[in-house]
Amino acid sequence: MRDWERFVDDRLARTSLPRESRDEIVAEIAAHLEEHENELRTAGAADPRAETMSQVADWRSFGRSIRRAKEGYVTIIRRLVIPGAVAWLMGLGALKLLVMLLVVPEACGPDTTCIRVSADGPVYLPWLLTLPFVGALAAILARGAGARPAQRLFVALIPAVYLSIETLVMGLVDGFFWRIPIYWVLIPAVLGILGAWPFLGGQRRAPAVQPMTPMYP
């Protein structure tokens, strides 16, 4: 069994399977291959070992299929939904809190007051300073849940993604102004990326695949 486990581990080394689940996956596949080899030997196959080894033609594609099967709804919630929700609450919560503290309502009608938020107002720059921290926290939470670098980057961009949707809707209703996406989508996205950047690494590097050690019955 150990020979088969080494064989499978070498073939899956270049895949992006997380280390914490790869050992279990390797053991399961190795057990299946050993069982299959024994069945072929019992049936009188000419070379049961070679036939068993040739069962999987593309190990990288096979590893991706396993990863997709392992990443169920619970994994998606842990890696994407929860960190993304934290980023959204903190990013937009910081904006609303700063608006409450720094923006003075203005008269916009006989008995009506309005709160105006713009890129040249008192809220914008302090809010931008919070976004790298939001992106960093989201990436840290996602990394702790085993998310891949692309997933960590995505959750760090959640505030900018939300603002892009809001900007699109407002543009369709009130008219499009080219400065708004720059100030409220592009710049927040860049700051979120900068905050997440130090935490996009940290996954175990796949070791180089070594030639398979000959196995003997």
Buried (B, 14 or more C-beta within 10 A) or exposed (E): EEBBBBBBBBBBBBBBBBEEBBEEBBBEBBBBBBEBBEEBBEEEBEEBBEBBBEEBEEBEEBBBEBBEEBBEEEBBBBBBEBBBBBBBEBBBEBBEBBBEEBBEEEEEEEEEEEEEBEBEBBBBEBBBEBBBBBBBBBBBBBBBBBBBBEBBBBBBBBBBBBBBEBBEEBBEEEEEEEEBBEBBBEBBBBBBBBBBBEBBEEBEEBEEEEEEEEEEE
